[in-house]
Amino acid sequence: MSFNLMHLPPGICFRLRKFLNYTIITSQCKGPNYPPDRCCSAFKDFACPYADVLNDGTNDCSEIMFNYISLNGKYPSGLFASECREGKEGLACPPTPSQSENLSGSQITCVPPRMLMLAFGFLVTLLKLFRREM
């Protein structure tokens, strides 16, 4: 699989790699026995907010995430994939708040990108300066 930024929010795989709080898993899933109930519950708490990105076959975010989980927790290879199953499709994640709001017919809000806001602010500043000179 190749990393394709066109299908992701900017930098999401980078955030998965570097800035997520892996202690959600490492504090609860401890060896040598790695209890499946605690490990899988912690894994769901950690991964479910990113389920859409992790399940997207056009990127390698899930591979990146599993590598960093293994690095941070020194877990055996394939621990979560082999132990954490709730059916054919893997783990069932609860809907995220935005998904459940969308299901209830709530309005979807959009946050404008930073560059657009900066460009708009710059344009307004230029217009104010231009008007003062006239």
Backbone bond lengths (Angstrom), bond angles and torsions (degrees), N, CA, C in turn:
res aa  C-N    CA-C-N  psi(-1)  N-CA   C-N-CA  omega(-1)  CA-C   N-CA-C  phi
1 M - - - 1.439 - - 1.522 108.90 -
2 S 1.310 116.17 144.55 1.449 119.42 178.46 1.519 109.98 -108.49
3 F 1.315 116.09 153.77 1.450 121.77 178.41 1.516 107.83 -80.96
4 N 1.313 117.49 121.81 1.450 121.60 -175.95 1.518 109.54 -127.67
5 L 1.332 117.05 105.48 1.462 121.15 -178.22 1.521 113.24 -68.40
6 M 1.314 118.21 -18.18 1.461 120.16 -178.45 1.523 111.74 -63.65
7 H 1.312 118.41 -25.43 1.462 121.89 -175.80 1.525 113.08 -100.57
8 L 1.313 117.81 5.32 1.460 120.32 -174.11 1.515 111.36 -126.88
9 P 1.331 115.93 153.20 1.459 117.30 166.24 1.523 107.34 -60.95
10 P 1.329 118.23 144.08 1.460 120.15 -174.46 1.524 112.67 -53.55
11 G 1.322 115.96 125.67 1.445 121.95 172.29 1.514 116.71 76.12
12 I 1.333 119.37 10.86 1.464 119.39 -175.53 1.521 111.36 -63.00
13 C 1.317 119.35 -41.41 1.467 120.14 179.36 1.519 110.51 -66.69
14 F 1.307 117.54 -34.72 1.456 121.07 176.56 1.524 109.88 -62.83
15 R 1.339 117.77 -43.06 1.462 121.09 178.06 1.523 110.37 -64.88
16 L 1.327 117.43 -38.39 1.463 119.91 177.21 1.517 110.32 -60.19
17 R 1.297 115.56 -37.07 1.450 121.24 -174.65 1.522 111.61 -76.72
18 K 1.285 117.67 -47.07 1.455 120.64 -166.41 1.523 115.23 -103.49
19 F 1.318 118.46 -38.47 1.451 118.87 -163.19 1.520 115.96 -113.77
20 L 1.302 118.25 1.33 1.456 118.53 178.51 1.518 110.66 -77.89
21 N 1.309 115.17 154.44 1.453 121.63 -178.27 1.528 109.06 -87.30
22 Y 1.306 116.20 95.50 1.459 121.36 -177.88 1.524 112.22 -74.66
23 T 1.334 118.24 -9.66 1.463 119.71 179.33 1.521 111.69 -66.81
24 I 1.326 118.30 -17.66 1.467 120.92 173.13 1.527 108.94 -54.40
25 I 1.327 115.76 -41.00 1.465 120.94 -179.55 1.529 110.80 -87.83
26 T 1.322 116.31 -50.20 1.466 119.49 -171.85 1.526 113.33 -65.33
27 S 1.322 118.23 -24.87 1.466 119.82 179.34 1.528 112.07 -79.39
28 Q 1.331 117.50 -21.47 1.462 120.12 -175.99 1.523 113.94 -110.33
29 C 1.306 117.18 -28.87 1.465 121.14 -176.79 1.525 108.42 -103.00
30 K 1.310 115.58 96.85 1.464 120.81 -175.00 1.527 110.78 -121.34
31 G 1.332 114.82 144.08 1.455 120.55 176.94 1.498 110.88 -84.13
32 P 1.287 117.47 176.96 1.465 126.77 9.11 1.528 113.89 -84.28
33 N 1.337 118.09 -12.02 1.469 119.15 -175.70 1.520 114.20 -89.18
34 Y 1.343 118.82 -23.75 1.462 123.22 -179.07 1.531 110.92 47.49
35 P 1.338 118.42 71.66 1.467 120.61 -176.64 1.529 111.30 -59.00
36 P 1.336 117.80 121.39 1.466 121.21 -175.22 1.526 113.84 -57.18
37 D 1.335 118.15 -37.99 1.461 118.63 -178.21 1.526 111.19 -63.25
38 R 1.321 117.69 -44.07 1.469 120.72 -179.73 1.525 111.54 -74.53
39 C 1.331 116.93 -41.90 1.466 120.54 -178.64 1.524 111.24 -64.90
40 C 1.318 116.70 -44.80 1.466 120.21 -176.95 1.523 111.50 -71.04
41 S 1.319 116.96 -37.27 1.458 120.46 176.73 1.530 110.48 -63.06
42 A 1.322 116.77 -44.73 1.463 121.31 178.22 1.526 110.71 -64.86
43 F 1.327 116.47 -40.81 1.462 120.06 179.04 1.530 110.88 -62.29
44 K 1.333 117.07 -42.45 1.466 120.06 178.07 1.524 111.41 -63.05
45 D 1.330 116.63 -43.51 1.468 119.84 178.03 1.521 110.86 -58.87
46 F 1.313 115.86 -37.34 1.459 121.32 -178.33 1.533 112.29 -75.89
47 A 1.332 117.34 -47.38 1.466 121.26 -168.54 1.525 114.84 -92.52
48 C 1.321 118.61 -29.37 1.468 119.84 -173.54 1.531 114.72 -57.78
49 P 1.331 120.33 -35.99 1.465 118.02 177.61 1.532 113.30 -61.00
50 Y 1.317 117.62 -18.45 1.464 122.60 -178.43 1.527 111.99 -113.11
51 A 1.321 117.82 19.50 1.469 121.87 -173.41 1.520 112.72 -56.32
52 D 1.328 118.30 -42.68 1.465 120.19 -178.51 1.523 111.35 -60.70
53 V 1.316 116.94 -43.64 1.464 121.19 -179.24 1.523 110.74 -71.77
54 L 1.333 116.73 -41.09 1.467 120.22 -177.87 1.523 112.18 -68.86
55 N 1.320 117.91 -30.34 1.464 121.60 -179.64 1.521 112.97 -87.77
56 D 1.313 117.79 -4.70 1.460 122.21 -179.80 1.529 108.80 -75.21
57 G 1.311 117.00 116.00 1.460 121.67 -177.38 1.510 114.70 -73.35
58 T 1.345 118.54 -2.71 1.460 120.60 -177.97 1.528 112.51 -92.54
59 N 1.329 117.53 3.95 1.460 119.74 178.39 1.530 109.04 -136.68
60 D 1.312 115.58 174.57 1.465 119.27 179.32 1.526 111.74 -112.91
61 C 1.335 116.44 28.46 1.462 120.10 -177.67 1.523 112.39 -62.15
62 S 1.322 117.94 -38.94 1.469 118.58 -179.00 1.529 110.48 -66.25
63 E 1.311 116.98 -39.08 1.466 120.12 177.78 1.527 110.44 -63.62
64 I 1.332 116.08 -43.19 1.466 120.75 177.44 1.521 110.08 -60.33
65 M 1.340 116.37 -45.69 1.457 120.39 -178.64 1.531 111.05 -61.45
66 F 1.330 117.36 -48.05 1.466 120.10 -179.46 1.528 111.54 -62.28
67 N 1.331 117.40 -37.74 1.464 120.02 177.43 1.523 111.09 -62.16
68 Y 1.330 116.59 -43.62 1.460 119.30 -179.10 1.521 112.18 -72.44
69 I 1.324 117.83 -33.48 1.467 119.73 174.19 1.524 109.04 -61.58
70 S 1.328 117.00 -45.20 1.469 120.85 179.42 1.521 111.79 -63.32
71 L 1.340 116.66 -40.91 1.462 120.17 179.01 1.523 111.43 -64.99
72 N 1.330 116.71 -44.24 1.460 120.56 -176.03 1.520 112.95 -74.27
73 G 1.336 117.40 -31.97 1.455 119.98 -176.91 1.507 115.06 -109.59
74 K 1.328 116.14 -4.27 1.474 121.18 -177.36 1.533 111.16 51.43
75 Y 1.324 114.93 48.62 1.464 121.38 -178.50 1.520 110.81 -87.08
76 P 1.330 117.03 152.66 1.467 119.85 174.62 1.530 110.00 -63.94
77 S 1.290 115.50 146.95 1.461 121.08 179.91 1.527 110.73 -58.00
78 G 1.314 116.72 132.48 1.457 122.08 176.00 1.516 115.38 78.23
79 L 1.332 118.25 8.81 1.465 121.04 -177.17 1.526 111.83 -55.31
80 F 1.312 117.57 -52.90 1.463 120.57 -174.80 1.526 111.62 -73.14
81 A 1.318 116.68 -35.93 1.465 119.81 179.06 1.521 111.40 -65.92
82 S 1.325 117.50 -35.57 1.467 119.42 -177.43 1.526 112.39 -85.88
83 E 1.322 118.42 -32.58 1.463 121.39 -175.44 1.527 113.94 -90.86
84 C 1.307 117.41 -32.04 1.470 120.84 -170.12 1.525 111.13 -100.82
85 R 1.312 115.74 88.69 1.467 121.68 179.03 1.513 109.00 -135.23
86 E 1.334 115.51 136.28 1.462 120.84 176.54 1.526 111.05 -123.55
87 G 1.292 116.82 6.62 1.456 121.36 -179.41 1.514 109.99 163.85
88 K 1.331 116.49 -168.96 1.464 121.12 -179.10 1.521 111.98 -60.51
89 E 1.313 115.76 -36.26 1.463 120.55 -174.07 1.527 113.69 -86.54
90 G 1.315 118.81 0.76 1.460 120.68 -178.02 1.510 110.85 99.20
91 L 1.317 117.12 -134.97 1.461 121.49 -178.18 1.522 111.15 -88.04
92 A 1.316 115.08 143.78 1.464 120.51 176.00 1.519 108.16 -95.71
93 C 1.314 116.03 112.18 1.458 120.42 178.61 1.522 109.51 -91.92
94 P 1.331 116.64 139.95 1.464 118.62 175.36 1.524 109.18 -67.76
95 P 1.341 117.63 153.81 1.469 118.65 177.97 1.525 110.09 -60.60
96 T 1.331 115.48 142.05 1.458 119.39 175.59 1.519 108.06 -71.22
97 P 1.333 118.79 161.16 1.465 119.59 -179.68 1.520 113.23 -53.73
98 S 1.337 117.81 -39.32 1.463 119.05 -179.77 1.524 111.01 -68.45
99 Q 1.352 117.90 -35.15 1.459 119.97 177.89 1.516 110.75 -67.44
100 S 1.328 118.50 -42.73 1.455 119.85 -178.77 1.520 110.72 -70.30
101 E 1.340 118.71 -32.12 1.459 120.45 175.18 1.517 110.07 -65.84
102 N 1.331 116.69 -40.58 1.457 119.94 179.41 1.519 110.83 -64.27
103 L 1.330 117.52 -37.01 1.453 120.61 179.43 1.521 111.57 -67.26
104 S 1.325 117.53 -27.77 1.458 120.13 -178.66 1.518 112.00 -86.02
105 G 1.308 118.19 1.22 1.456 121.38 178.00 1.516 113.37 89.32
106 S 1.314 118.20 10.07 1.456 121.25 179.26 1.513 109.97 -67.69
107 Q 1.305 114.02 160.24 1.452 120.00 -179.33 1.521 110.07 -77.35
108 I 1.315 116.55 141.24 1.456 122.01 177.29 1.520 107.77 -90.11
109 T 1.319 116.83 130.20 1.455 120.37 177.97 1.515 109.13 -103.96
110 C 1.310 115.04 152.54 1.459 120.84 -178.77 1.518 108.53 -123.85
111 V 1.306 116.55 130.81 1.453 121.47 176.46 1.520 107.42 -96.16
112 P 1.347 117.80 122.13 1.464 119.27 -178.61 1.526 111.30 -66.20
113 P 1.323 117.03 146.27 1.463 120.84 178.74 1.529 111.39 -62.72
114 R 1.324 116.22 149.48 1.465 121.34 -178.37 1.519 112.92 -58.10
115 M 1.318 117.17 -43.64 1.469 119.70 -177.93 1.518 110.93 -62.11
116 L 1.320 117.45 -37.95 1.458 120.85 178.01 1.520 110.07 -63.87
117 M 1.322 117.03 -43.15 1.462 120.68 179.06 1.530 110.96 -65.87
118 L 1.323 117.28 -40.53 1.462 120.30 177.56 1.524 111.28 -64.31
119 A 1.319 116.75 -43.36 1.464 120.65 178.83 1.526 110.48 -62.96
120 F 1.314 117.32 -41.91 1.463 121.30 179.01 1.531 109.97 -63.97
121 G 1.322 117.69 -44.39 1.464 121.26 178.03 1.518 111.79 -61.70
122 F 1.323 116.81 -41.27 1.458 121.64 177.65 1.521 110.59 -63.11
123 L 1.313 117.63 -43.18 1.460 122.20 179.40 1.523 110.91 -63.14
124 V 1.316 118.22 -43.96 1.466 121.92 178.68 1.524 110.06 -62.27
125 T 1.322 117.17 -42.11 1.464 121.10 178.60 1.519 110.67 -62.73
126 L 1.319 117.90 -43.86 1.463 121.28 177.76 1.521 111.42 -61.63
127 L 1.321 117.21 -42.65 1.465 120.35 179.13 1.522 111.33 -63.03
128 K 1.319 117.89 -40.81 1.466 121.11 177.97 1.526 110.62 -64.28
129 L 1.324 117.31 -42.86 1.462 120.78 178.24 1.521 110.97 -64.71
130 F 1.311 117.21 -41.00 1.458 122.13 -179.66 1.525 110.39 -64.11
131 R 1.311 118.10 -40.56 1.472 122.22 179.80 1.524 111.13 -67.08
132 R 1.310 118.00 -36.40 1.467 121.05 179.49 1.518 111.11 -65.31
133 E 1.329 116.78 -34.65 1.460 120.70 -178.06 1.518 111.52 -73.91
134 M 1.295 118.99 -19.54 1.465 121.41 -178.37 1.469 112.08 -80.72
